[in-house]
Amino acid sequence: MIFLQNLEKSYIKHWINSKEICFYTRYVDDANRTTEENIAQWFNEIDTNLKFILTVENNSCISFLDLNIQRKPDKIELGVCRKETNTDITIHNYSNHPQEHKIAAYRFYINRLTTLPITKKEKGKEWNVILKATHNNSFSTEDINKLKQRILIQLSKKLQECTNGQTSKKVWATITYYGGYIRGITNLFRNS
């Protein structure tokens, strides 16, 4: 983040001031007299440790963050974006990892499912993908359903707090995992 801010201040600000770029944000750019390819090439020449990749629309579809945005003649359809290299492999349920680590991927998938602005049909497709990963990694469908319900309740509470202008302040403690006895210590602080 700091590096990108310095990059913008050092190299991009003068383009904006000189009106060579008429609009710039970190996710989308629209250049005047400068093509997107030229900007990407120029960025890639600034520092050899960074590689910027230009995302372009293909068959009226483009990926943006976690969304696939499909442009139709009369509407825009949104779906969940997955990289071509995506697999349904997560930390296996029978592996020797803390349970919190094993379900972290499912917590992410469910949070994404519940917060992305996609249709019910797309949410159903995504839920089926999550359930397939659940099965392939030997998790109980019932446990993942319970996790989904807990996440939905948490989101509902957060939405209600925001609506009422309330905020809750939590204090976090980090404890390195060394075995089962640490879980007991962690649980002591869970509700404090």
C-alpha positions as CSV (number, residue, x, y, z in Angstrom):
1,M,0.0,0.0,0.0
2,I,2.8,2.4,1.0
3,F,4.7,1.5,-2.1
4,L,1.7,2.1,-4.4
5,Q,1.0,5.5,-2.7
6,N,4.7,6.5,-3.4
7,L,4.4,5.2,-6.9
8,E,1.3,7.3,-7.5
9,K,2.8,10.4,-6.0
10,S,6.2,10.0,-7.8
11,Y,5.1,8.9,-11.2
12,I,1.3,9.3,-11.8
13,K,0.6,12.7,-10.3
14,H,2.4,14.6,-13.1
15,W,0.4,12.7,-15.7
16,I,-2.8,13.8,-14.1
17,N,-1.6,17.4,-13.7
18,S,-0.5,17.5,-17.3
19,K,-3.9,16.1,-18.3
20,E,-2.3,13.1,-20.1
21,I,-4.5,11.0,-17.9
22,C,-7.9,12.5,-17.4
23,F,-9.1,10.0,-14.8
24,Y,-7.2,7.6,-12.5
25,T,-8.1,5.2,-9.7
26,R,-6.3,2.1,-8.5
27,Y,-8.8,-0.3,-10.1
28,V,-9.9,1.5,-13.2
29,D,-8.2,4.0,-15.5
30,D,-9.3,5.9,-18.5
31,A,-6.4,7.6,-20.3
32,N,-6.4,10.5,-22.8
33,R,-3.9,9.9,-25.7
34,T,-2.4,7.0,-23.7
35,T,-3.5,3.4,-24.3
36,E,-4.1,1.0,-21.4
37,E,-1.3,-1.2,-22.8
38,N,1.1,1.8,-22.7
39,I,0.2,2.5,-19.1
40,A,0.7,-1.2,-18.1
41,Q,4.0,-1.4,-19.9
42,W,5.2,1.8,-18.3
43,F,4.1,0.5,-14.8
44,N,6.1,-2.7,-15.4
45,E,9.2,-0.7,-16.2
46,I,9.2,1.2,-12.9
47,D,10.2,-1.7,-10.7
48,T,11.2,-5.2,-11.8
49,N,9.8,-6.6,-8.5
50,L,6.2,-5.7,-9.5
51,K,4.3,-7.0,-12.4
52,F,1.0,-5.2,-13.4
53,I,-1.4,-7.2,-15.5
54,L,-4.0,-5.5,-17.6
55,T,-7.4,-7.0,-17.3
56,V,-9.5,-6.6,-20.4
57,E,-13.0,-7.5,-21.3
58,N,-13.3,-10.8,-23.1
59,N,-16.6,-11.8,-24.8
60,S,-18.4,-9.0,-23.0
61,C,-17.1,-10.3,-19.6
62,I,-14.6,-8.9,-17.2
63,S,-13.4,-9.9,-13.8
64,F,-13.3,-7.3,-11.0
65,L,-12.3,-8.2,-7.5
66,D,-14.5,-11.3,-6.7
67,L,-17.1,-10.6,-9.4
68,N,-17.5,-11.7,-13.0
69,I,-19.3,-8.9,-14.8
70,Q,-21.1,-10.1,-17.9
71,R,-22.4,-7.3,-20.2
72,K,-25.7,-8.2,-22.0
73,P,-27.6,-6.0,-24.4
74,D,-30.3,-5.1,-21.8
75,K,-28.6,-5.8,-18.5
76,I,-25.4,-6.7,-16.5
77,E,-25.2,-10.1,-14.9
78,L,-22.9,-10.6,-11.9
79,G,-21.4,-13.9,-10.9
80,V,-18.6,-15.1,-8.6
81,C,-15.2,-14.9,-10.2
82,R,-12.8,-17.8,-9.9
83,K,-9.3,-17.9,-11.4
84,E,-8.6,-20.7,-13.9
85,T,-6.2,-22.2,-11.4
86,N,-8.8,-22.5,-8.7
87,T,-9.4,-25.9,-7.2
88,D,-11.8,-27.1,-4.5
89,I,-8.9,-28.1,-2.3
90,T,-8.8,-26.7,1.3
91,I,-7.1,-27.9,4.4
92,H,-8.5,-31.4,4.8
93,N,-10.8,-32.0,7.7
94,Y,-8.6,-35.0,8.9
95,S,-5.4,-33.0,8.9
96,N,-3.6,-32.0,12.1
97,H,-4.5,-28.3,12.0
98,P,-6.5,-26.2,14.4
99,Q,-10.2,-26.4,13.5
100,E,-10.3,-22.6,13.0
101,H,-7.6,-23.0,10.3
102,K,-9.5,-25.8,8.6
103,I,-12.8,-23.9,8.3
104,A,-11.2,-20.5,7.4
105,A,-11.6,-21.2,3.7
106,Y,-15.3,-22.0,4.1
107,R,-15.8,-18.9,6.3
108,F,-14.3,-16.9,3.4
109,Y,-16.4,-18.6,0.8
110,I,-19.6,-18.1,2.8
111,N,-18.8,-14.5,3.6
112,R,-18.2,-13.9,-0.1
113,L,-21.5,-15.7,-1.0
114,T,-23.5,-13.6,1.4
115,T,-22.0,-10.2,0.7
116,L,-21.6,-10.2,-3.1
117,P,-24.4,-8.5,-5.0
118,I,-25.3,-11.6,-7.1
119,T,-28.7,-13.1,-7.9
120,K,-30.3,-15.9,-6.0
121,K,-29.6,-18.2,-8.9
122,E,-25.8,-17.3,-8.8
123,K,-25.9,-17.7,-5.0
124,G,-27.3,-21.2,-5.4
125,K,-24.6,-22.1,-7.9
126,E,-21.9,-20.8,-5.5
127,W,-23.4,-22.7,-2.6
128,N,-23.2,-25.9,-4.6
129,V,-19.5,-25.2,-5.3
130,I,-19.0,-24.7,-1.6
131,L,-20.8,-28.0,-0.8
132,K,-18.7,-29.8,-3.4
133,A,-15.5,-28.6,-1.7
134,T,-17.0,-29.5,1.6
135,H,-17.6,-33.1,0.5
136,N,-14.2,-33.4,-1.3
137,N,-12.3,-32.3,1.8
138,S,-14.3,-34.6,4.2
139,F,-16.2,-31.9,6.0
140,S,-19.7,-32.5,7.3
141,T,-22.4,-30.6,5.2
142,E,-24.2,-30.1,8.5
143,D,-21.2,-28.3,10.0
144,I,-20.8,-26.1,7.0
145,N,-24.6,-25.3,7.1
146,K,-24.2,-24.4,10.8
147,L,-21.3,-22.2,9.9
148,K,-23.4,-20.4,7.3
149,Q,-26.2,-19.8,9.7
150,R,-23.7,-18.3,12.3
151,I,-22.2,-16.0,9.6
152,L,-25.7,-14.9,8.5
153,I,-26.6,-14.1,12.2
154,Q,-23.4,-12.2,12.6
155,L,-24.0,-10.2,9.4
156,S,-27.6,-9.5,10.5
157,K,-26.4,-8.2,13.9
158,K,-23.7,-6.0,12.2
159,L,-26.3,-4.6,9.9
160,Q,-28.7,-3.9,12.8
161,E,-25.9,-2.2,14.7
162,C,-25.1,0.0,11.7
163,T,-28.7,0.8,11.2
164,N,-29.1,1.8,14.9
165,G,-25.8,3.7,14.9
166,Q,-24.2,1.3,17.4
167,T,-20.7,-0.1,17.1
168,S,-19.1,-2.8,19.2
169,K,-15.5,-2.6,20.1
170,K,-13.6,-5.9,20.3
171,V,-10.1,-6.4,21.6
172,W,-8.1,-9.2,20.0
173,A,-5.3,-11.3,21.5
174,T,-3.0,-13.4,19.4
175,I,-1.8,-16.7,20.8
176,T,0.4,-19.0,18.8
177,Y,-1.0,-22.5,18.4
178,Y,1.0,-25.2,20.3
179,G,-1.6,-27.8,20.9
180,G,-5.0,-28.6,22.4
181,Y,-4.3,-26.8,25.7
182,I,-4.0,-23.5,23.9
183,R,-7.6,-23.9,22.7
184,G,-8.8,-23.9,26.3
185,I,-6.8,-20.7,27.0
186,T,-8.2,-19.1,23.9
187,N,-11.7,-20.0,24.9
188,L,-11.3,-18.2,28.2
189,F,-10.8,-14.9,26.3
190,R,-13.4,-15.6,23.6
191,N,-16.3,-13.6,25.3
192,S,-14.2,-11.0,27.0
